[in-house]
Amino acid sequence: MNLDTPKKATNFRWSICGLLFIATTINYLDRQVLSLTWKDYIQPEFHWNNNDYGNITALFSIFYAVSMLFAGKFVDWMDTKKGFLWAIFIWSIGAVLHAFCGIATAGYLTGNWFIGFAESKEIISNISDVSLVISTSVTLFIFARFVLAVGESANFPASIKATAEYFPKKDRALSTSIFNAGATVGALAAPLTIPFIAKSMGWEMAFIIIGGLGFVWMGLWIFYYKKPEVHPKVNSEELAYIQQDIEDAVVNASTGVETKFTLAQCFKYRQTWAFIFGKFMTDGVWWFYLFWTPAYLSSVYGMDSTESAIPLVVLYLITLLAIIGGWLPRYFVDKKGMNPYAGRMRAMLIFAFFPLLALLAQPGGDISYWIPVLIIGVAGAAHQAWSANIFSTVGDMFPKRAIATITGIGGMAGGIGSFIINKSSGVLFDYSHKTWTTVDGVPFLEKFPQFVEERLPENFFAELEKTGAVVVDGIDKGYMIIFSICAVAYLIAWTVMKSLVPTYKVIKN
């Protein structure tokens, strides 16, 4: 008797998830280079203040937001493989471009273009018009951030689309949380590498080395990625598992071609608006923690980029707890019998309470800087868990042909929210730095009214302290305001999302 033994399903889908994880890690490494180098290296060279840095990060967010609107559509049009290749190629170019902003500043202002990094520093230091150096360098960094933003905007639409292609609905939050953990690992690796590269080789090489990692990943993607239906490493059993809840494609009867979701069509659904609002309210929180935590440790606790490395590592290690974000909704679905959307929303409500701890960050910092570090870590973990699930709500309710487009629309909303919080933070921190600081118990602007409208000279407070003056910096009050906004953002987002989409409804049009 010849009995057929059932074949064991392969698990190649997790290799694809691993590639997405690596891409996201590189993505967040590239984002972090500027935040970890500007205070110690770039600010002294180009005379920036918090507002200048805030403008650069805010404009990055708005470039990212606008690009997201089109990136999702671009990925749906190009399809996953080509779309992702173009994305990481462009953002890697943008990452490397930052390194040449010093040379470009010197070239534009003096005509000396064919010089090295050291020569550009010397030339810039001898330019008497500081305001011109500031405006030129900021403009050039904004351009580099623009290229970076255009490329990075396609990362999550392409990743979410690849996840929808390789995983059934019940596993998508887990797979998303795994590849999204790359954001945490990238943020974790950044303070362990970037400040030390910058210190030993110059801040320019930090951008070049980290930016070059994307080109390596492109080779891996070209070699490994194919659709699961045609991939030789995916057997029939694994394919059946992947496609257990596959949707029927909507085909145009006259042309025989699968119909596409238009942008206008996407905005017809409450599910889209729920995703938009959830991303708008919460993405900026993560970006604020990502872009401003190194500056926070520097401004409030006087740490340089190498001294803050260990606290930042601990902070991002804590955010690795976000992996629970993929497990918890699966528990609600498998053990409690909930549908995917209900399980996901239950999990997101739980995660929304943890950021409230940010209300204690600044008061706790009076005891030890470790308290805000630990709190920000927990809030960051909650965000990443939230993020894995809010992305997965798109795959739960929209057909695959619309996923990248909807993800791009939500990403645009998140970018706009990030623009608002980053721009506001830069303005607020410079305002609080001057308005709420006291010198010998007297408000700073009462003692030095000339700085109501003027920029503060570099190291002004440090020079005051050398004269024996007692300076109490008020910038911590600015951080308290932003921390408070970050704390309540998730509960507001969840409430509105639940109001817009109270029950699970799959869209099949």
C-alpha positions in Angstrom: 0.0 0.0 0.0 1.3 3.4 -1.0 0.3 6.1 1.5 1.1 9.7 0.7 2.7 11.4 3.7 1.5 15.0 4.1 4.4 17.4 3.3 5.4 19.8 6.0 4.9 23.4 5.1 8.0 25.5 4.5 8.5 28.7 6.5 10.1 30.9 3.9 7.7 33.7 4.7 9.7 34.4 7.8 12.8 35.0 5.7 10.9 37.7 3.8 9.9 39.1 7.2 13.6 39.1 8.1 14.5 41.1 5.0 11.8 43.7 5.9 13.2 43.8 9.4 16.7 44.6 8.0 15.3 47.3 5.7 13.5 49.0 8.6 16.7 48.8 10.7 18.6 50.6 8.0 15.8 53.0 7.6 15.9 54.1 11.2 19.7 54.1 11.4 19.7 56.6 8.5 17.1 58.8 10.3 19.1 58.9 13.5 22.5 60.0 12.1 21.5 63.7 12.1 19.9 63.6 15.6 23.1 62.0 17.1 25.6 64.3 15.4 24.0 67.8 15.2 24.5 68.9 18.8 28.2 68.0 19.2 29.5 68.4 15.6 27.1 70.1 13.2 25.7 72.8 15.4 29.2 74.2 16.3 30.3 74.1 12.7 27.2 75.8 11.2 26.0 77.8 14.3 22.5 76.2 14.5 20.1 76.6 17.3 17.1 74.4 18.3 14.8 76.2 15.9 17.1 75.5 13.0 17.2 71.8 13.8 13.5 71.9 14.4 12.9 73.4 10.9 15.0 70.6 9.3 13.2 67.8 11.1 9.8 69.4 10.6 10.4 69.8 6.9 11.6 66.2 6.7 8.3 65.2 8.2 6.2 67.2 5.7 8.3 65.9 2.8 7.8 62.4 4.1 4.0 63.1 4.5 3.5 64.4 1.0 5.6 61.6 -0.5 3.7 59.0 1.4 0.5 60.0 -0.4 2.2 59.0 -3.7 4.6 56.3 -2.4 1.8 53.9 -1.7 0.3 54.4 -5.1 3.8 54.1 -6.6 4.4 50.7 -4.8 1.0 49.4 -5.9 1.8 50.5 -9.5 5.4 49.2 -9.6 4.6 46.2 -7.4 6.5 45.2 -4.3 9.9 44.2 -5.6 10.6 47.1 -7.9 8.9 49.6 -5.7 11.1 48.6 -2.7 14.3 48.7 -4.7 13.6 52.2 -5.9 12.7 53.3 -2.4 15.9 52.1 -0.7 18.1 53.3 -3.5 16.7 56.9 -3.3 16.8 57.1 0.5 20.4 55.7 0.6 21.4 58.4 -1.9 19.7 61.0 0.4 21.5 59.7 3.5 24.9 60.0 1.9 24.2 63.5 0.5 24.2 64.8 4.1 27.9 64.2 4.3 28.6 66.7 1.5 26.6 69.6 2.9 29.7 71.2 4.5 31.6 71.1 1.2 28.6 72.4 -0.6 28.2 75.3 1.9 31.9 76.3 1.5 31.6 75.9 -2.3 28.5 78.0 -2.5 29.8 80.8 -0.3 33.4 81.0 -1.4 33.5 79.2 -4.8 35.9 76.5 -3.4 34.1 73.3 -4.5 36.9 70.8 -5.0 37.9 70.4 -1.3 37.9 67.8 1.4 35.8 67.7 4.6 38.6 69.2 6.8 39.2 72.0 4.3 35.5 72.9 4.2 35.4 73.2 8.0 38.4 75.6 7.9 36.8 77.7 5.2 33.4 77.9 7.0 35.1 78.9 10.3 36.7 81.9 8.5 33.4 83.2 7.0 32.4 86.3 9.0 28.7 86.3 8.0 27.3 83.7 10.4 23.7 84.2 9.3 24.7 83.3 5.7 26.4 80.1 6.9 23.3 79.2 8.9 20.9 79.8 6.1 23.0 78.1 3.4 23.8 75.0 5.5 20.2 74.6 6.7 18.9 74.8 3.1 21.4 72.2 2.0 20.5 69.8 4.9 16.9 70.3 4.1 17.5 69.2 0.5 19.3 66.1 1.7 16.4 65.4 4.1 14.0 65.8 1.2 15.7 63.1 -0.9 15.9 60.9 2.2 12.2 61.5 2.9 11.1 60.7 -0.7 12.9 57.3 -0.5 11.9 56.4 3.0 8.2 57.2 2.4 7.9 53.9 0.4 9.4 51.7 3.1 6.2 51.0 5.1 3.8 50.9 2.2 6.1 48.3 0.5 6.7 46.4 3.8 2.9 46.2 4.6 2.2 45.1 1.0 4.9 42.4 1.2 3.4 41.3 4.6 -0.1 41.1 3.1 1.3 38.9 0.3 3.2 36.5 2.6 1.0 36.3 5.7 -2.6 35.5 6.5 -4.6 38.1 8.4 -4.2 36.5 11.8 -0.4 36.6 11.5 0.0 40.1 10.0 0.2 42.0 13.3 2.9 39.6 14.5 4.9 39.8 11.3 4.5 43.5 11.2 5.6 43.9 14.8 8.7 41.8 14.0 9.8 43.8 11.0 8.7 47.0 12.7 11.1 46.0 15.6 13.8 47.0 13.1 12.9 50.6 14.0 13.8 49.8 17.6 17.0 47.9 16.6 18.0 50.7 14.3 17.4 53.2 17.0 19.3 50.9 19.4 22.3 50.4 17.1 22.5 54.1 16.3 23.9 55.5 19.6 26.3 52.5 19.8 27.8 53.3 16.4 27.1 56.7 15.0 28.6 58.9 17.8 31.8 56.9 17.8 32.1 56.9 14.0 31.6 60.7 14.1 34.1 61.1 16.9 36.9 59.1 15.3 36.2 59.7 11.5 34.1 62.9 11.4 30.4 63.4 11.2 30.5 63.1 7.5 31.7 59.5 7.5 28.8 58.6 9.8 26.4 59.5 7.0 28.4 57.8 4.3 28.9 54.5 6.2 25.4 54.2 7.5 23.9 55.4 4.2 25.9 52.8 2.3 24.1 49.9 4.1 21.1 50.4 1.9 23.0 49.5 -1.2 24.0 46.2 0.4 20.3 45.4 1.2 19.3 46.0 -2.4 21.4 43.0 -3.5 19.6 40.7 -0.9 16.2 41.9 -2.0 16.9 41.2 -5.7 18.2 37.7 -4.9 15.5 36.6 -2.4 12.2 38.3 -3.2 9.6 36.7 -5.5 5.8 36.4 -5.1 4.9 33.4 -2.9 2.9 31.8 -5.8 6.1 31.5 -7.9 8.8 31.3 -5.3 10.7 28.0 -5.4 11.3 28.1 -1.6 7.5 28.3 -0.9 5.9 24.8 -1.2 2.2 24.2 -1.8 1.4 23.7 1.9 3.0 27.0 2.9 1.2 28.7 0.0 -2.1 27.3 1.2 -1.5 28.6 4.7 -0.5 32.1 3.3 -3.7 32.2 1.2 -6.1 30.8 3.7 -8.2 34.0 3.7 -7.3 35.2 0.2 -9.7 37.7 -1.3 -11.3 37.3 -4.7 -9.8 39.9 -7.1 -12.3 42.3 -8.6 -12.0 42.0 -12.3 -13.3 44.4 -14.9 -15.7 42.5 -17.1 -14.9 44.3 -20.3 -11.1 44.3 -20.0 -10.4 41.3 -17.9 -8.0 43.4 -15.9 -8.1 43.5 -12.1 -9.6 46.8 -10.9 -7.5 49.3 -8.9 -8.4 51.5 -6.0 -8.2 55.2 -7.0 -7.2 57.8 -4.4 -10.6 59.3 -4.5 -12.2 55.9 -3.9 -10.0 55.3 -0.8 -11.3 58.4 0.9 -14.9 57.2 0.6 -14.5 54.8 3.5 -14.6 55.4 7.3 -11.9 52.9 7.7 -9.5 55.1 5.7 -10.3 58.1 7.9 -9.9 56.1 11.1 -6.4 55.1 9.9 -5.6 58.7 8.9 -6.6 60.1 12.3 -4.8 57.3 14.2 -1.6 58.0 12.3 -1.9 61.8 12.5 -2.2 61.7 16.3 0.5 59.2 17.1 3.3 59.1 14.5 4.6 62.5 15.7 5.1 61.1 19.2 7.5 58.4 18.0 9.4 60.9 15.8 9.6 63.4 18.6 11.2 60.7 20.9 13.5 59.6 18.0 14.7 63.0 16.9 14.7 64.9 20.2 15.7 62.5 22.9 19.5 62.9 22.3 19.0 66.7 22.3 16.9 66.3 25.5 19.7 64.5 27.3 22.2 67.1 26.1 20.1 70.2 26.9 18.7 69.1 30.3 21.4 66.8 31.6 24.5 68.1 29.8 25.5 64.8 28.1 27.4 64.7 24.8 26.6 62.1 22.2 29.0 59.5 23.6 27.9 60.0 27.2 24.2 59.5 26.2 24.9 56.3 24.3 24.2 54.0 27.3 21.0 55.7 28.3 19.8 55.6 24.7 20.7 51.9 24.4 18.7 51.1 27.5 15.8 53.2 26.2 15.6 51.4 22.9 16.1 48.0 24.5 12.9 48.6 26.4 11.1 49.4 23.2 11.8 45.9 22.1 8.9 44.9 24.3 6.8 46.1 21.4 6.9 42.5 20.1 4.0 41.9 22.5 2.1 44.1 20.1 1.9 41.3 17.6 1.2 38.6 20.1 -1.6 40.2 22.1 -4.3 40.6 19.3 -3.5 37.0 18.2 -4.3 35.9 21.7 -7.6 37.8 21.6 -8.5 36.2 18.2 -7.3 32.6 18.9 -8.2 32.4 22.7 -11.1 34.8 23.0 -12.8 34.2 19.7 -12.7 37.8 18.6 -12.5 38.9 14.9 -9.2 40.4 13.8 -10.3 44.0 14.1 -11.9 43.6 17.5 -8.8 41.8 18.9 -6.6 44.5 17.4 -8.6 47.4 18.8 -8.7 45.7 22.3 -4.9 45.4 22.2 -4.5 49.0 21.0 -6.6 50.3 23.8 -4.3 48.6 26.3 -1.2 50.0 24.6 -2.8 53.5 24.6 -2.6 53.8 28.4 1.2 53.3 28.7 2.2 56.6 27.1 0.4 58.4 30.0 3.6 57.6 32.0 5.2 60.4 30.0 3.4 62.9 32.3 5.9 61.7 35.0 9.0 61.9 32.8 10.1 65.5 33.5 9.2 65.5 37.2 11.0 62.2 37.7 14.0 63.7 36.0 14.6 65.8 39.0 15.5 62.6 40.9 17.5 60.9 38.1 17.8 61.1 34.4 17.2 57.4 34.3 13.5 57.9 35.2 12.6 59.8 31.9 14.9 57.4 30.0 12.9 54.4 31.3 9.6 56.1 30.8 10.4 57.2 27.3 11.4 53.6 26.6 8.1 52.2 27.8 6.2 54.9 25.8 8.3 54.0 22.7 7.5 50.3 23.2 3.8 51.1 23.5 4.0 53.2 20.3 5.7 50.4 18.3 3.1 47.9 19.5 0.3 50.4 18.6 2.0 51.0 15.2 2.2 47.3 14.3 -1.6 47.0 14.9 -2.7 50.2 13.3 -0.9 49.2 10.1 -2.5 45.7 10.3 -6.0 47.2 10.4 -5.5 48.2 6.8 -4.8 44.6 5.7 -7.7 43.4 7.9 -10.3 45.4 6.0 -9.0 46.5 2.6 -8.1 44.2 -0.3 -4.4 43.7 -1.1 -4.6 45.9 -4.2 -5.4 48.9 -2.0 -3.1 48.3 1.0 0.0 50.2 -0.1 -2.2 53.2 -1.2 -4.1 53.3 2.1 -0.9 52.9 4.0 0.6 55.8 2.1 -2.4 58.0 2.8 -2.1 57.2 6.5 1.6 57.8 6.4 1.0 61.2 4.9 -1.2 62.1 7.9 1.4 60.8 10.3 4.0 62.9 8.5 1.8 66.0 8.9 1.4 65.3 12.6 5.2 64.8 12.9 5.8 68.1 11.1 3.6 69.9 13.6 5.2 68.4 16.7 8.8 68.8 15.4 8.4 72.4 14.3 6.6 73.3 17.4 9.2 71.6 19.6 12.1 73.6 18.0 10.2 76.9 18.5 9.0 75.9 22.0 12.5 74.8 23.2 14.2 78.0 22.1 11.3 80.0 23.6 11.5 78.2 27.0 15.3 78.4 26.9 15.1 82.2 26.9 11.7 83.0 28.6 11.7 80.5 31.5 15.4 80.6 32.3 16.6 82.5 35.4 19.9 84.1 36.1 20.6 84.7 39.8 16.9 84.3 40.4 15.9 86.9 37.8 14.1 86.0 34.6 16.7 85.9 31.8 14.9 88.3 29.5 14.5 90.9 32.3 18.2 90.8 32.8 19.1 90.7 29.0 16.1 92.3 27.2 18.2 92.6 24.0 17.6 88.9 23.4 13.8 89.1 23.1 14.2 89.2 19.4 17.9 88.3 18.8 19.4 84.8 18.7 21.4 83.8 21.7 25.1 83.7 21.1 26.6 80.1 21.2 27.4 78.9 24.7 26.0 82.1 26.2 24.7 80.4 29.4 28.0 78.5 29.8 29.9 81.8 29.7 27.6 83.3 32.2 28.2 80.5 34.6 31.9 81.0 34.3 31.4 84.5 35.7 29.8 83.0 38.8 26.1 83.5 37.8 23.6 80.9 38.9 21.7 79.9 35.7 18.6 77.7 36.0 17.6 76.7 32.4 13.9 76.7 31.7 14.1 74.4 28.7 12.8 71.5 30.8 9.4 73.2 31.0 9.2 73.1 27.2 9.9 69.4 27.3 7.2 68.9 30.0 4.6 70.5 27.6 5.6 68.2 24.7 5.7 65.1 27.0 2.1 65.9 28.2 0.9 66.1 24.6 2.6 62.8 23.8 1.0 61.2 26.8 -2.7 61.7 25.8 -2.4 61.4 22.0 -3.1 57.6 21.9 -6.3 57.6 23.9 -7.7 60.4 21.8 -6.7 58.5 18.6 -8.2 55.3 19.8 -11.5 56.9 20.8 -11.9 58.6 17.4 -11.0 55.4 15.5 -13.5 53.3 17.4 -16.2 55.9 16.8 -15.5 55.9 13.1 -15.3 52.1 12.8 -17.1 50.5 15.7 -17.3 47.0 14.1 -15.3 44.8 11.7 -16.2 45.3 8.1 -14.2 44.0 5.2 -14.2 46.1 2.0 -14.5 44.1 -1.2 -15.3 46.7 -3.9 
